[in-house]
């Protein structure tokens, strides 16, 4: 119908505008683009795990919780890393290397807890 076609065109227009503006703003910031891709990957990992829980059931519930909280923790820590890389002045001008080291240490501890939770 015409409403559906108009909706698709609007969504397509929004997506095209978003991508153009994103490329314009981050054209010289390769590390931010890489972090954003990893954010998208960790978000989609959590979504796939949740869809699997709905479709297949929740028999190994500890495994689902461990995997889902791992994806959630990685997403949150990556978002924090992105904030520290984009605006270091908001974080006492810490260097990117220090922010990445904090990210790595947190993820090692997170995955240690995840592995212990799975049993």
N, C-alpha and C positions, 0 to 999 in steps of 0.2 A: 504494500500500500504506500501511499504518498507520505504518510507520517513516518513510517519505518525508514523510507529512503531519506527523508529530511534528517531523521535522527542519526542515521549512519553518516551522512555528509557532515553533520555538526561534530560528531565524535572524531571523524577523520580530520576535520579542520583543526580541532583542539589538539589532536596528536601531532599533526604537522607543525602547528605553531609552537607547541612545547618543544619538539625536537630541534626546530630551527633556533629558538631562543637558547636552549641548553647548549647547542653547539657554538653559538655566538659567545656565550658567557664563559664557557670552559674550553675554548679552542686551544689554549696554550697550557692547560693544566692536565697533563696525561695521568698523573697519579690520582687526581680527583675522579677522572673518568673510570680508571681501573677500580677504585674503591666503590664507585657507584655500581659498576657491573657486579662486583662481589656482593654488594647489598642486595641487588636484585636476585642473584643466585641464592643467597641464604633465605630471602623471603620466599622464593618459589619452592625451596626445599621444605620449608615449614608448611606451605600450602599443600604440596604433594603428600606429605606425611599425614596431614589432617584429612585430606580426601581419602587416602588409603584407610585411615581409621574408620571413616564413615562407610566405605564400601566393604572392607574385609572384616570389620569387627575389631574388638579391643582385647583379643585374647592375651597376647604378651603385653599387658598394659605398662609394665615397667619399661619395656623397650620403647614403646611409643612415647612415654613421658621423657625418657632420656633423649631420644632423637629430637623430639619437638623442642625441648628446653635447650638442647645443644644448638639447634637452628636459631632459636630466639636469642640465646646468649651471644652467638656469633653476630647476629644482626645488630643487636644493641651495642656490642663492643666495636663493631665496624662503623656504626653511626657516630660513636664517640670519637673514633680515630678520624673520621671525615671532618667532624667539627674542629678538631685540634689542628688538622692540616690546612683547612680553609681559613680559619680565623685564629691563628696562634696568639694574637694580642689579647684575646679573651681568656687565655690560659697561661698568663705570665710569660708569654713568648718562649714557651718550651720548644726546643728544636724538633723537627719531624722525626729524627732518629729516636729521640726519647719517647715520643708519642707511639711510634711503631714498637718500641721495646715494651712499653706498657701494654699494648695490644697483644703482643706475643705472650707475655707472662700471664695476662688474664686468660687467654685462650688455653694455655697449657693447664692452668688450674681448673678452668671450666670443664675441659675434657677429662681431666682426672676425676672430677666429681661425677661426670656423666658415666664414665666407665664403672665407677664404684656403684652407682645407682642401678645400672643394668644387672649387676650381680654376676 
